[in-house]
Amino acid sequence: MRLVRIREARPLDGYRVQLTLTDGRVVERDLEPMLVGPVFEEIRNDEVQFKEMRVEGGTLVWPTGADLCPDVLIWGGLPPADAASDAA
């Protein structure tokens, strides 16, 4: 069984992002509510830095060292119990 992870990411307007997942699905997420705390301060205050995201290890990372949990990005929390078997 393989976990579903992020394969590609494309920044959209504001703090929205389009994610292409390893199972082929494409989803859009608003990341603004997730950009909380000092590690995200530069990204939150500078849209240019926000758009410097890249995919590494199946999740989003930024040159500032910030990253987000892939499960939260993909599922909005932990994946459903049957998600791993669906992605196999």
N, C-alpha and C positions, 0 to 999 in steps of 0.2 A: 504494500500500500504506500502511496505517495501522498504527502500533504500538499494541499493547494497553496501555492505561493504566488508572488507577483513576478511576472516576466518582464513587463514594460510599464512605464509610467509617463504620462503626458500632463503637464500642468495646464489647467484651464483658467478661466477668469477667477479673480479673488483667490481663495484658498481651496478651490476645488481641483480635483485631479482625476484623470481617467486612468484606470488600472487595467492592464491586460493580464489575466491570470494564467497559470500553467495548464489549467484545464480548458483554456480557450475562451472562457467568458470574459466580457469587458464590462466593468462596473465604474460608476462615478461616485466619488466620495467628497464630502465637504470636510476638510481637515481642520478648519478653524477651531472647533471645540476641542480638538486634541492637542493643539499647540499651546500647552499650559506649562508654566514653570520657567525658570531661568535658562534651561538648556535650549528652549525654543524662542527666547526673546529676540535674537537677531532675525530669525526667520519670520516671526510674527510682525516685526516692525519694518521689514524690507521685502517687498514682493519680489524684487529681483533675486534676492538670496533664496527665497522660497522656491523659485523656479529652477534653482541650481540642483534640485533633487536628482538622484540617480537610483537605480535598482542595484542592490548588492545583497547577496545571500537571501534573495527572495523577499526583501522588504525595501522600504524607502530609507535612504540615508542622505545627509546633506554634508557639504564640505566643513561645516561648523562642528561636526561630530555628532549631531543630533540624529536620532533614528526613531522609528515607530514600530511597534509590535505588528508583524504581518497579520496575525489573527484579528486584531482590532481593526486594521485597515480593511481586511477582506470581509469579515463577518460582523463587525461592530461589537466584538467580544469573542469568546471562545467559539470555535466552529461547532455546528450541530453534530451530534453523535454519528450520524451517517455520512458526514462530509468526506471523511477519509476513505470510506469504501466507495463513494461515488467517484472519487478522483483516481482510483486505482486503474 
